[in-house]
Amino acid sequence: MTSIVPTESAKTAPKGRAPGPDAAVRHARTTPAALAPRAGLLPSLAAVYRAQLSRARVARIPLLFVATFQSVGIMVLMRGVVDGGSEARAVVAGSSVLVVAFVALNLLAQYFGQLRAGGGLDHYATLPVPPAAVVLGAAGAYASFTVPGTIVTAVAGSALFGLPMTHLWVLVAVIPLSGAALSGLGAALGLLAPRPELATLLGQLGMSAALLLGVLPAERLPGPVGWARDLLPSTYGVEALSRSFDAHPDWAVVALDLAVCAAVGVLSLAVATWAYRRAAVR
């Protein structure tokens, strides 16, 4: 007589046999999935830079026009007061770097202030990218917009005041180093400001400081104001560009000014990265 009672329970697997597909599914559901490896700094930086560049491409032409028109207009006004010499070199150099200050300092402060207020930092915080890549990518994208306007301003100012254009190649170093210093400052102001309105105000004040302390000749400034000028990150880029208009520039002093500008840029970007970490975890 054949028994109809199974010799093994359907719920237990035989000894020595691999678990069935149901057990494998249950194990997969209870085991957490491994996270993707964190992206490297350079690939993340390139990705953020391209994204920011593409995002602001629509506003590129108006930004360039406003920044360049403002700086050229200041030089035209100063032409009636300054005839030439060291004062003319200071006006042209300061107006050229002012284009960088308008975009890299003022607009970047506003951007990060709005990003923090609108919760945009939460999006970046979920990405597997280093905080430095976010700050450097955005700063580099905004600073890139200043290249055409700075060149146009420097050439127009040289023609307006009769300055030599032989050494304008110094702009290859002045633009990125001044842009790094001012972008770091603008990003830090935007990230540390408690409200976007305050970030806008701080960005405007920073650009006004770059205008007054950079365009006006240093010898005409009072003592305490001159000390404030030495603390402004863009001052050393202005000095380097101003010295390049000499017939025989002292390249050692120019290199020293650019080295100080680079050091200030590294410091300001480090502060901006710290401010980003601080704002992202709140």
Disulfide bonds with the S-S distance in Angstrom:
none
